[in-house]
Amino acid sequence: MSDYRYERSLKVAAPIERVAGFFRDGEAWFRLNPEWEVLALDAQSLSVRYERSEREASYRRPAGADFADTGGALVFAGDPPRTITLALSPQENGLTRIDWSETFAAPIETMRLAELNLWLQACAGYLTWAARSDRRARLARWLLDRFWLRMSPTGRRVSLLIVAMESLALLLLIAVLLIYRYLG
């Protein structure tokens, strides 16, 4: 059986302690995954529904104590099993480098690669907001935690589509009003 690996590195504008706590706690991290919807989450288990296959899976969550400030391996026992290895290293100017590695038993589909990239990018964005302490960042984080992370990935896509369409409708209304005012 050959293994297929996904590896990615990314620098995040957050201190290493906050990044390690984010991955150790896991709640926001699991909910940011565009690949699945979190059905149930507690200290010992994680139940998810994969978006594309509609298959439900239950994982035994790894102990957070096994995850150090420099990273660690997170083994999700379930079907399909997953092992994610994270290495965290401090960088200059308060940045943290995240080295993500995941091993698969079968070739990785293109859509799954895209979802893994989106997951890591979403984590980086969330951590950047979480590291800031200004009022705008606190409001954004509250909105993310309260509404965005509670939605399913499909719900997030639909809400983005609705916001985009309503923005376009507003722009068209403004254009019509400007045309009416200057030409009418």
VMD Tcl script that builds the backbone (N, CA, C; Angstrom):
set m [mol new atoms 552]
animate dup $m
set s [atomselect $m all]
$s set {name element resname resid chain x y z} {
  {N N MET 1 A 0.849 -1.169 0.000}
  {CA C MET 1 A 0.000 0.000 0.000}
  {C C MET 1 A 0.896 1.234 0.000}
  {N N SER 2 A 0.729 2.080 -0.980}
  {CA C SER 2 A 1.531 3.298 -1.026}
  {C C SER 2 A 0.755 4.445 -0.397}
  {N N ASP 3 A 1.495 5.372 0.156}
  {CA C ASP 3 A 0.889 6.529 0.797}
  {C C ASP 3 A 1.006 7.742 -0.105}
  {N N TYR 4 A -0.002 8.569 -0.062}
  {CA C TYR 4 A -0.016 9.825 -0.792}
  {C C TYR 4 A -0.030 10.938 0.241}
  {N N ARG 5 A 0.831 11.922 0.036}
  {CA C ARG 5 A 0.985 12.971 1.032}
  {C C ARG 5 A 0.536 14.317 0.493}
  {N N TYR 6 A -0.034 15.089 1.395}
  {CA C TYR 6 A -0.348 16.489 1.137}
  {C C TYR 6 A 0.506 17.294 2.108}
  {N N GLU 7 A 1.283 18.221 1.582}
  {CA C GLU 7 A 2.125 19.060 2.431}
  {C C GLU 7 A 1.963 20.506 2.019}
  {N N ARG 8 A 1.938 21.373 3.012}
  {CA C ARG 8 A 1.792 22.805 2.732}
  {C C ARG 8 A 2.370 23.579 3.894}
  {N N SER 9 A 2.989 24.690 3.603}
  {CA C SER 9 A 3.518 25.590 4.625}
  {C C SER 9 A 2.901 26.958 4.438}
  {N N LEU 10 A 2.712 27.645 5.548}
  {CA C LEU 10 A 2.067 28.951 5.512}
  {C C LEU 10 A 2.519 29.750 6.720}
  {N N LYS 11 A 2.729 31.047 6.520}
  {CA C LYS 11 A 3.052 31.929 7.639}
  {C C LYS 11 A 1.794 32.665 8.060}
  {N N VAL 12 A 1.591 32.745 9.381}
  {CA C VAL 12 A 0.398 33.358 9.950}
  {C C VAL 12 A 0.826 34.492 10.876}
  {N N ALA 13 A 0.103 35.601 10.807}
  {CA C ALA 13 A 0.400 36.753 11.662}
  {C C ALA 13 A -0.246 36.571 13.030}
  {N N ALA 14 A 0.272 35.608 13.782}
  {CA C ALA 14 A -0.227 35.326 15.129}
  {C C ALA 14 A 0.907 34.691 15.924}
  {N N PRO 15 A 0.943 34.919 17.232}
  {CA C PRO 15 A 1.993 34.299 18.048}
  {C C PRO 15 A 1.816 32.783 18.121}
  {N N ILE 16 A 2.911 32.094 18.316}
  {CA C ILE 16 A 2.900 30.631 18.287}
  {C C ILE 16 A 2.002 30.038 19.376}
  {N N GLU 17 A 1.892 30.697 20.525}
  {CA C GLU 17 A 1.043 30.183 21.603}
  {C C GLU 17 A -0.426 30.186 21.182}
  {N N ARG 18 A -0.850 31.245 20.495}
  {CA C ARG 18 A -2.237 31.331 20.041}
  {C C ARG 18 A -2.513 30.288 18.959}
  {N N VAL 19 A -1.555 30.099 18.051}
  {CA C VAL 19 A -1.716 29.105 16.982}
  {C C VAL 19 A -1.800 27.703 17.580}
  {N N ALA 20 A -0.922 27.396 18.526}
  {CA C ALA 20 A -0.949 26.077 19.170}
  {C C ALA 20 A -2.262 25.872 19.921}
  {N N GLY 21 A -2.741 26.897 20.606}
  {CA C GLY 21 A -4.021 26.795 21.315}
  {C C GLY 21 A -5.190 26.578 20.370}
  {N N PHE 22 A -5.135 27.220 19.207}
  {CA C PHE 22 A -6.180 27.064 18.192}
  {C C PHE 22 A -6.280 25.606 17.745}
  {N N PHE 23 A -5.140 24.985 17.442}
  {CA C PHE 23 A -5.148 23.594 16.997}
  {C C PHE 23 A -5.394 22.635 18.160}
  {N N ARG 24 A -4.948 22.981 19.356}
  {CA C ARG 24 A -5.157 22.124 20.524}
  {C C ARG 24 A -6.638 22.066 20.891}
  {N N ASP 25 A -7.296 23.225 20.918}
  {CA C ASP 25 A -8.728 23.290 21.253}
  {C C ASP 25 A -9.556 22.612 20.170}
  {N N GLY 26 A -9.334 22.996 18.939}
  {CA C GLY 26 A -9.932 22.314 17.805}
  {C C GLY 26 A -11.302 22.754 17.349}
  {N N GLU 27 A -12.100 23.405 18.180}
  {CA C GLU 27 A -13.479 23.683 17.771}
  {C C GLU 27 A -13.545 24.549 16.517}
  {N N ALA 28 A -12.925 25.711 16.530}
  {CA C ALA 28 A -12.953 26.575 15.346}
  {C C ALA 28 A -12.237 25.903 14.182}
  {N N TRP 29 A -11.157 25.193 14.473}
  {CA C TRP 29 A -10.386 24.520 13.429}
  {C C TRP 29 A -11.246 23.496 12.695}
  {N N PHE 30 A -11.979 22.679 13.435}
  {CA C PHE 30 A -12.826 21.673 12.800}
  {C C PHE 30 A -13.969 22.322 12.024}
  {N N ARG 31 A -14.541 23.376 12.561}
  {CA C ARG 31 A -15.675 24.027 11.903}
  {C C ARG 31 A -15.265 24.806 10.655}
  {N N LEU 32 A -14.007 25.197 10.541}
  {CA C LEU 32 A -13.538 25.922 9.357}
  {C C LEU 32 A -13.340 25.015 8.144}
  {N N ASN 33 A -13.344 23.719 8.345}
  {CA C ASN 33 A -13.090 22.782 7.251}
  {C C ASN 33 A -14.221 22.835 6.224}
  {N N PRO 34 A -13.930 23.206 4.957}
  {CA C PRO 34 A -14.980 23.252 3.938}
  {C C PRO 34 A -15.384 21.877 3.429}
  {N N GLU 35 A -14.670 20.850 3.861}
  {CA C GLU 35 A -14.913 19.490 3.400}
  {C C GLU 35 A -16.072 18.832 4.145}
  {N N TRP 36 A -16.345 19.281 5.362}
  {CA C TRP 36 A -17.368 18.623 6.164}
  {C C TRP 36 A -18.174 19.619 6.986}
  {N N GLU 37 A -19.327 19.138 7.449}
  {CA C GLU 37 A -20.158 19.875 8.397}
  {C C GLU 37 A -20.027 19.174 9.745}
  {N N VAL 38 A -19.729 19.925 10.785}
  {CA C VAL 38 A -19.598 19.351 12.122}
  {C C VAL 38 A -20.994 19.109 12.680}
  {N N LEU 39 A -21.300 17.853 12.979}
  {CA C LEU 39 A -22.603 17.487 13.536}
  {C C LEU 39 A -22.578 17.502 15.057}
  {N N ALA 40 A -21.522 16.971 15.641}
  {CA C ALA 40 A -21.376 16.945 17.099}
  {C C ALA 40 A -19.897 17.038 17.436}
  {N N LEU 41 A -19.623 17.761 18.503}
  {CA C LEU 41 A -18.237 17.970 18.897}
  {C C LEU 41 A -18.167 18.032 20.414}
  {N N ASP 42 A -17.377 17.144 20.993}
  {CA C ASP 42 A -17.117 17.219 22.427}
  {C C ASP 42 A -15.654 16.873 22.658}
  {N N ALA 43 A -15.267 16.726 23.908}
  {CA C ALA 43 A -13.854 16.529 24.233}
  {C C ALA 43 A -13.293 15.212 23.695}
  {N N GLN 44 A -14.136 14.187 23.539}
  {CA C GLN 44 A -13.644 12.882 23.105}
  {C C GLN 44 A -13.962 12.533 21.659}
  {N N SER 45 A -14.984 13.139 21.081}
  {CA C SER 45 A -15.395 12.696 19.746}
  {C C SER 45 A -15.774 13.862 18.845}
  {N N LEU 46 A -15.755 13.564 17.578}
  {CA C LEU 46 A -16.100 14.520 16.533}
  {C C LEU 46 A -16.938 13.776 15.504}
  {N N SER 47 A -18.150 14.242 15.249}
  {CA C SER 47 A -19.013 13.641 14.227}
  {C C SER 47 A -19.192 14.653 13.111}
  {N N VAL 48 A -18.956 14.195 11.883}
  {CA C VAL 48 A -19.022 15.095 10.733}
  {C C VAL 48 A -19.814 14.458 9.599}
  {N N ARG 49 A -20.276 15.297 8.683}
  {CA C ARG 49 A -20.888 14.836 7.438}
  {C C ARG 49 A -20.076 15.449 6.311}
  {N N TYR 50 A -19.488 14.588 5.490}
  {CA C TYR 50 A -18.714 15.064 4.349}
  {C C TYR 50 A -19.670 15.654 3.320}
  {N N GLU 51 A -19.353 16.836 2.820}
  {CA C GLU 51 A -20.253 17.577 1.933}
  {C C GLU 51 A -20.492 16.879 0.597}
  {N N ARG 52 A -19.427 16.461 -0.067}
  {CA C ARG 52 A -19.593 15.908 -1.413}
  {C C ARG 52 A -20.206 14.516 -1.404}
  {N N SER 53 A -19.797 13.669 -0.473}
  {CA C SER 53 A -20.295 12.289 -0.462}
  {C C SER 53 A -21.521 12.109 0.427}
  {N N GLU 54 A -21.843 13.101 1.257}
  {CA C GLU 54 A -22.950 13.029 2.218}
  {C C GLU 54 A -22.759 11.891 3.220}
  {N N ARG 55 A -21.544 11.379 3.321}
  {CA C ARG 55 A -21.252 10.296 4.254}
  {C C ARG 55 A -20.946 10.877 5.629}
  {N N GLU 56 A -21.507 10.266 6.654}
  {CA C GLU 56 A -21.235 10.702 8.020}
  {C C GLU 56 A -20.094 9.869 8.586}
  {N N ALA 57 A -19.255 10.520 9.366}
  {CA C ALA 57 A -18.121 9.838 9.980}
  {C C ALA 57 A -17.989 10.305 11.420}
  {N N SER 58 A -17.566 9.383 12.258}
  {CA C SER 58 A -17.297 9.712 13.657}
  {C C SER 58 A -15.820 9.468 13.917}
  {N N TYR 59 A -15.191 10.420 14.565}
  {CA C TYR 59 A -13.779 10.309 14.888}
  {C C TYR 59 A -13.599 10.407 16.394}
  {N N ARG 60 A -12.642 9.675 16.880}
  {CA C ARG 60 A -12.235 9.843 18.269}
  {C C ARG 60 A -11.189 10.945 18.258}
  {N N ARG 61 A -11.475 12.020 18.974}
  {CA C ARG 61 A -10.562 13.165 18.974}
  {C C ARG 61 A -9.291 12.844 19.735}
  {N N PRO 62 A -8.170 13.331 19.227}
  {CA C PRO 62 A -6.918 13.128 19.956}
  {C C PRO 62 A -6.887 14.000 21.206}
  {N N ALA 63 A -6.119 13.583 22.173}
  {CA C ALA 63 A -6.000 14.368 23.402}
  {C C ALA 63 A -5.244 15.654 23.113}
  {N N GLY 64 A -5.792 16.771 23.547}
  {CA C GLY 64 A -5.153 18.058 23.319}
  {C C GLY 64 A -3.828 18.185 24.038}
  {N N ALA 65 A -3.645 17.424 25.118}
  {CA C ALA 65 A -2.398 17.502 25.875}
  {C C ALA 65 A -1.219 16.971 25.073}
  {N N ASP 66 A -1.490 16.155 24.055}
  {CA C ASP 66 A -0.422 15.611 23.224}
  {C C ASP 66 A 0.085 16.618 22.201}
  {N N PHE 67 A -0.563 17.759 22.116}
  {CA C PHE 67 A -0.198 18.758 21.121}
  {C C PHE 67 A 0.593 19.862 21.814}
  {N N ALA 68 A 1.876 19.978 21.489}
  {CA C ALA 68 A 2.759 20.955 22.132}
  {C C ALA 68 A 2.728 22.284 21.379}
  {N N ASP 69 A 3.403 23.282 21.943}
  {CA C ASP 69 A 3.476 24.588 21.281}
  {C C ASP 69 A 4.274 24.541 19.982}
  {N N THR 70 A 5.037 23.476 19.769}
  {CA C THR 70 A 5.788 23.345 18.520}
  {C C THR 70 A 5.072 22.464 17.512}
  {N N GLY 71 A 3.893 21.970 17.863}
  {CA C GLY 71 A 3.115 21.154 16.935}
  {C C GLY 71 A 2.912 19.756 17.468}
  {N N GLY 72 A 2.532 18.870 16.569}
  {CA C GLY 72 A 2.296 17.492 16.951}
  {C C GLY 72 A 1.503 16.776 15.881}
  {N N ALA 73 A 1.270 15.501 16.120}
  {CA C ALA 73 A 0.485 14.692 15.194}
  {C C ALA 73 A -0.904 14.507 15.770}
  {N N LEU 74 A -1.906 14.728 14.946}
  {CA C LEU 74 A -3.292 14.549 15.354}
  {C C LEU 74 A -3.846 13.358 14.585}
  {N N VAL 75 A -4.114 12.279 15.300}
  {CA C VAL 75 A -4.607 11.053 14.681}
  {C C VAL 75 A -6.097 10.959 14.963}
  {N N PHE 76 A -6.896 10.960 13.904}
  {CA C PHE 76 A -8.344 10.845 14.024}
  {C C PHE 76 A -8.726 9.409 13.716}
  {N N ALA 77 A -9.090 8.659 14.753}
  {CA C ALA 77 A -9.472 7.268 14.576}
  {C C ALA 77 A -10.926 7.224 14.145}
  {N N GLY 78 A -11.184 6.676 12.985}
  {CA C GLY 78 A -12.538 6.577 12.464}
  {C C GLY 78 A -12.496 6.094 11.033}
  {N N ASP 79 A -13.591 6.247 10.331}
  {CA C ASP 79 A -13.661 5.831 8.937}
  {C C ASP 79 A -14.048 7.031 8.089}
  {N N PRO 80 A -13.217 7.547 7.238}
  {CA C PRO 80 A -11.836 7.148 6.981}
  {C C PRO 80 A -10.900 7.707 8.039}
  {N N PRO 81 A -9.845 6.955 8.394}
  {CA C PRO 81 A -8.892 7.471 9.378}
  {C C PRO 81 A -8.087 8.627 8.786}
  {N N ARG 82 A -7.696 9.552 9.634}
  {CA C ARG 82 A -6.906 10.698 9.178}
  {C C ARG 82 A -5.780 10.946 10.165}
  {N N THR 83 A -4.625 11.277 9.637}
  {CA C THR 83 A -3.491 11.682 10.456}
  {C C THR 83 A -2.952 12.981 9.890}
  {N N ILE 84 A -2.982 14.021 10.706}
  {CA C ILE 84 A -2.486 15.327 10.303}
  {C C ILE 84 A -1.312 15.663 11.209}
  {N N THR 85 A -0.183 15.983 10.598}
  {CA C THR 85 A 0.993 16.379 11.357}
  {C C THR 85 A 1.209 17.867 11.158}
  {N N LEU 86 A 1.289 18.590 12.263}
  {CA C LEU 86 A 1.505 20.032 12.229}
  {C C LEU 86 A 2.805 20.355 12.945}
  {N N ALA 87 A 3.635 21.154 12.292}
  {CA C ALA 87 A 4.853 21.663 12.922}
  {C C ALA 87 A 4.739 23.177 12.958}
  {N N LEU 88 A 4.901 23.741 14.135}
  {CA C LEU 88 A 4.796 25.187 14.316}
  {C C LEU 88 A 6.169 25.732 14.688}
  {N N SER 89 A 6.555 26.811 14.042}
  {CA C SER 89 A 7.836 27.434 14.375}
  {C C SER 89 A 7.683 28.950 14.344}
  {N N PRO 90 A 8.239 29.629 15.359}
  {CA C PRO 90 A 8.154 31.091 15.387}
  {C C PRO 90 A 9.037 31.700 14.303}
  {N N GLN 91 A 8.571 32.786 13.734}
  {CA C GLN 91 A 9.307 33.509 12.700}
  {C C GLN 91 A 9.523 34.943 13.174}
  {N N GLU 92 A 10.166 35.737 12.360}
  {CA C GLU 92 A 10.410 37.136 12.711}
  {C C GLU 92 A 9.103 37.925 12.703}
  {N N ASN 93 A 9.076 39.033 13.399}
  {CA C ASN 93 A 7.935 39.961 13.464}
  {C C ASN 93 A 6.661 39.328 14.022}
  {N N GLY 94 A 6.781 38.360 14.899}
  {CA C GLY 94 A 5.608 37.763 15.527}
  {C C GLY 94 A 4.828 36.802 14.650}
  {N N LEU 95 A 5.392 36.396 13.527}
  {CA C LEU 95 A 4.725 35.439 12.647}
  {C C LEU 95 A 4.980 34.014 13.133}
  {N N THR 96 A 4.113 33.117 12.730}
  {CA C THR 96 A 4.278 31.695 13.023}
  {C C THR 96 A 4.171 30.927 11.716}
  {N N ARG 97 A 5.099 30.018 11.510}
  {CA C ARG 97 A 5.062 29.171 10.317}
  {C C ARG 97 A 4.362 27.866 10.676}
  {N N ILE 98 A 3.370 27.518 9.845}
  {CA C ILE 98 A 2.642 26.258 10.018}
  {C C ILE 98 A 3.056 25.332 8.881}
  {N N ASP 99 A 3.602 24.175 9.228}
  {CA C ASP 99 A 3.913 23.135 8.242}
  {C C ASP 99 A 2.902 22.018 8.448}
  {N N TRP 100 A 2.034 21.830 7.451}
  {CA C TRP 100 A 0.914 20.888 7.520}
  {C C TRP 100 A 1.246 19.695 6.634}
  {N N SER 101 A 1.040 18.495 7.151}
  {CA C SER 101 A 1.272 17.287 6.374}
  {C C SER 101 A 0.171 16.285 6.699}
  {N N GLU 102 A -0.403 15.705 5.662}
  {CA C GLU 102 A -1.442 14.692 5.857}
  {C C GLU 102 A -1.171 13.543 4.897}
  {N N THR 103 A -1.356 12.328 5.371}
  {CA C THR 103 A -1.095 11.136 4.575}
  {C C THR 103 A -2.415 10.460 4.228}
  {N N PHE 104 A -2.532 10.053 2.962}
  {CA C PHE 104 A -3.743 9.388 2.475}
  {C C PHE 104 A -3.378 8.016 1.927}
  {N N ALA 105 A -4.318 7.079 1.988}
  {CA C ALA 105 A -4.090 5.733 1.474}
  {C C ALA 105 A -4.344 5.655 -0.027}
  {N N ALA 106 A -5.129 6.576 -0.569}
  {CA C ALA 106 A -5.476 6.578 -1.993}
  {C C ALA 106 A -5.036 7.911 -2.602}
  {N N PRO 107 A -4.964 7.971 -3.927}
  {CA C PRO 107 A -4.607 9.245 -4.557}
  {C C PRO 107 A -5.577 10.357 -4.146}
  {N N ILE 108 A -5.049 11.551 -4.008}
  {CA C ILE 108 A -5.838 12.686 -3.537}
  {C C ILE 108 A -6.550 13.323 -4.725}
  {N N GLU 109 A -7.861 13.479 -4.605}
  {CA C GLU 109 A -8.652 14.101 -5.668}
  {C C GLU 109 A -8.351 15.596 -5.725}
  {N N THR 110 A -8.544 16.178 -6.899}
  {CA C THR 110 A -8.293 17.606 -7.086}
  {C C THR 110 A -9.189 18.451 -6.188}
  {N N MET 111 A -10.462 18.084 -6.071}
  {CA C MET 111 A -11.378 18.839 -5.209}
  {C C MET 111 A -10.948 18.762 -3.745}
  {N N ARG 112 A -10.467 17.605 -3.347}
  {CA C ARG 112 A -10.030 17.458 -1.953}
  {C C ARG 112 A -8.789 18.301 -1.692}
  {N N LEU 113 A -7.878 18.363 -2.664}
  {CA C LEU 113 A -6.710 19.236 -2.524}
  {C C LEU 113 A -7.133 20.689 -2.386}
  {N N ALA 114 A -8.106 21.093 -3.191}
  {CA C ALA 114 A -8.603 22.470 -3.107}
  {C C ALA 114 A -9.219 22.728 -1.739}
  {N N GLU 115 A -9.964 21.766 -1.212}
  {CA C GLU 115 A -10.588 21.937 0.101}
  {C C GLU 115 A -9.551 21.991 1.217}
  {N N LEU 116 A -8.491 21.183 1.102}
  {CA C LEU 116 A -7.426 21.241 2.104}
  {C C LEU 116 A -6.721 22.595 2.072}
  {N N ASN 117 A -6.473 23.111 0.865}
  {CA C ASN 117 A -5.868 24.442 0.745}
  {C C ASN 117 A -6.779 25.512 1.337}
  {N N LEU 118 A -8.074 25.419 1.053}
  {CA C LEU 118 A -9.028 26.379 1.611}
  {C C LEU 118 A -9.094 26.276 3.130}
  {N N TRP 119 A -9.016 25.062 3.642}
  {CA C TRP 119 A -9.057 24.868 5.090}
  {C C TRP 119 A -7.879 25.569 5.758}
  {N N LEU 120 A -6.684 25.370 5.200}
  {CA C LEU 120 A -5.502 25.998 5.781}
  {C C LEU 120 A -5.559 27.520 5.638}
  {N N GLN 121 A -6.034 28.012 4.498}
  {CA C GLN 121 A -6.169 29.463 4.311}
  {C C GLN 121 A -7.200 30.041 5.282}
  {N N ALA 122 A -8.303 29.336 5.495}
  {CA C ALA 122 A -9.320 29.799 6.444}
  {C C ALA 122 A -8.759 29.834 7.861}
  {N N CYS 123 A -7.966 28.842 8.218}
  {CA C CYS 123 A -7.331 28.834 9.540}
  {C C CYS 123 A -6.394 30.022 9.694}
  {N N ALA 124 A -5.624 30.309 8.653}
  {CA C ALA 124 A -4.700 31.447 8.709}
  {C C ALA 124 A -5.459 32.759 8.860}
  {N N GLY 125 A -6.541 32.923 8.125}
  {CA C GLY 125 A -7.347 34.135 8.241}
  {C C GLY 125 A -7.977 34.273 9.615}
  {N N TYR 126 A -8.505 33.174 10.132}
  {CA C TYR 126 A -9.121 33.197 11.461}
  {C C TYR 126 A -8.083 33.551 12.523}
  {N N LEU 127 A -6.910 32.942 12.440}
  {CA C LEU 127 A -5.859 33.215 13.422}
  {C C LEU 127 A -5.374 34.658 13.348}
  {N N THR 128 A -5.336 35.221 12.149}
  {CA C THR 128 A -4.933 36.617 11.995}
  {C C THR 128 A -5.926 37.534 12.692}
  {N N TRP 129 A -7.223 37.283 12.503}
  {CA C TRP 129 A -8.248 38.072 13.198}
  {C C TRP 129 A -8.165 37.857 14.706}
  {N N ALA 130 A -7.939 36.613 15.125}
  {CA C ALA 130 A -7.900 36.300 16.557}
  {C C ALA 130 A -6.704 36.945 17.256}
  {N N ALA 131 A -5.611 37.141 16.533}
  {CA C ALA 131 A -4.412 37.725 17.135}
  {C C ALA 131 A -4.544 39.226 17.351}
  {N N ARG 132 A -5.421 39.857 16.605}
  {CA C ARG 132 A -5.611 41.301 16.762}
  {C C ARG 132 A -6.530 41.580 17.944}
  {N N SER 133 A -6.362 42.761 18.541}
  {CA C SER 133 A -7.170 43.081 19.719}
  {C C SER 133 A -8.007 44.345 19.546}
  {N N ASP 134 A -8.037 44.923 18.353}
  {CA C ASP 134 A -8.840 46.127 18.155}
  {C C ASP 134 A -10.326 45.773 18.086}
  {N N ARG 135 A -11.152 46.785 18.153}
  {CA C ARG 135 A -12.607 46.600 18.211}
  {C C ARG 135 A -13.141 45.901 16.956}
  {N N ARG 136 A -12.640 46.298 15.799}
  {CA C ARG 136 A -13.105 45.692 14.542}
  {C C ARG 136 A -12.786 44.195 14.489}
  {N N ALA 137 A -11.597 43.833 14.948}
  {CA C ALA 137 A -11.204 42.421 14.951}
  {C C ALA 137 A -12.050 41.617 15.934}
  {N N ARG 138 A -12.345 42.196 17.096}
  {CA C ARG 138 A -13.195 41.494 18.065}
  {C C ARG 138 A -14.598 41.285 17.508}
  {N N LEU 139 A -15.130 42.302 16.813}
  {CA C LEU 139 A -16.449 42.166 16.193}
  {C C LEU 139 A -16.429 41.085 15.109}
  {N N ALA 140 A -15.397 41.100 14.268}
  {CA C ALA 140 A -15.296 40.096 13.206}
  {C C ALA 140 A -15.195 38.691 13.792}
  {N N ARG 141 A -14.406 38.537 14.828}
  {CA C ARG 141 A -14.264 37.217 15.438}
  {C C ARG 141 A -15.577 36.773 16.081}
  {N N TRP 142 A -16.294 37.693 16.721}
  {CA C TRP 142 A -17.579 37.350 17.321}
  {C C TRP 142 A -18.557 36.889 16.241}
  {N N LEU 143 A -18.602 37.619 15.109}
  {CA C LEU 143 A -19.491 37.229 14.010}
  {C C LEU 143 A -19.108 35.865 13.446}
  {N N LEU 144 A -17.809 35.646 13.283}
  {CA C LEU 144 A -17.349 34.350 12.788}
  {C C LEU 144 A -17.760 33.224 13.734}
  {N N ASP 145 A -17.478 33.404 15.016}
  {CA C ASP 145 A -17.790 32.352 15.994}
  {C C ASP 145 A -19.289 32.140 16.160}
  {N N ARG 146 A -20.032 33.223 16.160}
  {CA C ARG 146 A -21.466 33.155 16.456}
  {C C ARG 146 A -22.296 32.648 15.275}
  {N N PHE 147 A -21.947 33.066 14.059}
  {CA C PHE 147 A -22.781 32.736 12.899}
  {C C PHE 147 A -22.059 31.879 11.860}
  {N N TRP 148 A -20.928 32.359 11.363}
  {CA C TRP 148 A -20.265 31.736 10.222}
  {C C TRP 148 A -19.845 30.299 10.513}
  {N N LEU 149 A -19.221 30.063 11.655}
  {CA C LEU 149 A -18.738 28.719 11.965}
  {C C LEU 149 A -19.856 27.751 12.306}
  {N N ARG 150 A -21.023 28.251 12.612}
  {CA C ARG 150 A -22.161 27.381 12.919}
  {C C ARG 150 A -22.866 26.891 11.655}
  {N N MET 151 A -22.592 27.534 10.523}
  {CA C MET 151 A -23.231 27.138 9.258}
  {C C MET 151 A -22.522 25.929 8.655}
  {N N SER 152 A -23.251 25.216 7.824}
  {CA C SER 152 A -22.627 24.146 7.050}
  {C C SER 152 A -21.849 24.797 5.908}
  {N N PRO 153 A -20.912 24.083 5.299}
  {CA C PRO 153 A -20.197 24.660 4.161}
  {C C PRO 153 A -21.134 25.092 3.028}
  {N N THR 154 A -22.199 24.347 2.795}
  {CA C THR 154 A -23.165 24.741 1.769}
  {C C THR 154 A -23.878 26.022 2.179}
  {N N GLY 155 A -24.235 26.141 3.445}
  {CA C GLY 155 A -24.869 27.358 3.945}
  {C C GLY 155 A -23.971 28.570 3.788}
  {N N ARG 156 A -22.677 28.378 3.994}
  {CA C ARG 156 A -21.727 29.483 3.806}
  {C C ARG 156 A -21.687 29.922 2.348}
  {N N ARG 157 A -21.650 28.941 1.457}
  {CA C ARG 157 A -21.604 29.283 0.027}
  {C C ARG 157 A -22.874 30.015 -0.397}
  {N N VAL 158 A -24.020 29.545 0.076}
  {CA C VAL 158 A -25.292 30.182 -0.263}
  {C C VAL 158 A -25.336 31.600 0.290}
  {N N SER 159 A -24.882 31.790 1.522}
  {CA C SER 159 A -24.908 33.143 2.097}
  {C C SER 159 A -23.983 34.079 1.332}
  {N N LEU 160 A -22.828 33.597 0.889}
  {CA C LEU 160 A -21.943 34.434 0.066}
  {C C LEU 160 A -22.601 34.788 -1.259}
  {N N LEU 161 A -23.296 33.827 -1.845}
  {CA C LEU 161 A -23.999 34.084 -3.101}
  {C C LEU 161 A -25.096 35.124 -2.910}
  {N N ILE 162 A -25.835 35.033 -1.822}
  {CA C ILE 162 A -26.898 36.004 -1.545}
  {C C ILE 162 A -26.313 37.395 -1.340}
  {N N VAL 163 A -25.233 37.494 -0.570}
  {CA C VAL 163 A -24.596 38.800 -0.345}
  {C C VAL 163 A -24.086 39.375 -1.663}
  {N N ALA 164 A -23.490 38.544 -2.502}
  {CA C ALA 164 A -22.996 39.021 -3.797}
  {C C ALA 164 A -24.143 39.503 -4.682}
  {N N MET 165 A -25.233 38.759 -4.733}
  {CA C MET 165 A -26.368 39.155 -5.571}
  {C C MET 165 A -27.022 40.433 -5.050}
  {N N GLU 166 A -27.158 40.563 -3.743}
  {CA C GLU 166 A -27.741 41.778 -3.171}
  {C C GLU 166 A -26.831 42.982 -3.402}
  {N N SER 167 A -25.530 42.788 -3.348}
  {CA C SER 167 A -24.590 43.878 -3.645}
  {C C SER 167 A -24.716 44.309 -5.096}
  {N N LEU 168 A -24.846 43.346 -5.987}
  {CA C LEU 168 A -25.032 43.660 -7.401}
  {C C LEU 168 A -26.343 44.408 -7.618}
  {N N ALA 169 A -27.401 43.996 -6.941}
  {CA C ALA 169 A -28.689 44.691 -7.062}
  {C C ALA 169 A -28.580 46.125 -6.553}
  {N N LEU 170 A -27.846 46.337 -5.471}
  {CA C LEU 170 A -27.647 47.692 -4.951}
  {C C LEU 170 A -26.867 48.548 -5.944}
  {N N LEU 171 A -25.828 47.988 -6.544}
  {CA C LEU 171 A -25.061 48.732 -7.553}
  {C C LEU 171 A -25.921 49.084 -8.764}
  {N N LEU 172 A -26.765 48.165 -9.191}
  {CA C LEU 172 A -27.656 48.449 -10.314}
  {C C LEU 172 A -28.663 49.535 -9.961}
  {N N LEU 173 A -29.186 49.522 -8.748}
  {CA C LEU 173 A -30.104 50.565 -8.307}
  {C C LEU 173 A -29.412 51.926 -8.304}
  {N N ILE 174 A -28.199 51.979 -7.794}
  {CA C ILE 174 A -27.445 53.241 -7.793}
  {C C ILE 174 A -27.191 53.709 -9.219}
  {N N ALA 175 A -26.849 52.787 -10.120}
  {CA C ALA 175 A -26.618 53.154 -11.519}
  {C C ALA 175 A -27.891 53.700 -12.155}
  {N N VAL 176 A -29.021 53.071 -11.900}
  {CA C VAL 176 A -30.295 53.551 -12.453}
  {C C VAL 176 A -30.619 54.938 -11.906}
  {N N LEU 177 A -30.419 55.158 -10.617}
  {CA C LEU 177 A -30.683 56.467 -10.023}
  {C C LEU 177 A -29.761 57.544 -10.597}
  {N N LEU 178 A -28.498 57.204 -10.809}
  {CA C LEU 178 A -27.569 58.170 -11.404}
  {C C LEU 178 A -27.948 58.490 -12.846}
  {N N ILE 179 A -28.314 57.482 -13.596}
  {CA C ILE 179 A -28.731 57.709 -14.983}
  {C C ILE 179 A -29.996 58.553 -15.018}
  {N N TYR 180 A -30.940 58.251 -14.163}
  {CA C TYR 180 A -32.188 59.018 -14.104}
  {C C TYR 180 A -31.919 60.469 -13.715}
  {N N ARG 181 A -31.009 60.669 -12.778}
  {CA C ARG 181 A -30.722 62.028 -12.308}
  {C C ARG 181 A -30.012 62.859 -13.375}
  {N N TYR 182 A -29.024 62.290 -14.050}
  {CA C TYR 182 A -28.222 63.063 -14.999}
  {C C TYR 182 A -28.769 63.053 -16.423}
  {N N LEU 183 A -29.531 62.044 -16.774}
  {CA C LEU 183 A -30.055 61.981 -18.141}
  {C C LEU 183 A -31.564 62.160 -18.195}
  {N N GLY 184 A -32.228 62.060 -17.106}
  {CA C GLY 184 A -33.677 62.097 -17.121}
  {C C GLY 184 A -34.199 63.361 -16.650}
}
mol reanalyze $m
mol bondsrecalc $m
mol representation Tube
mol addrep $m
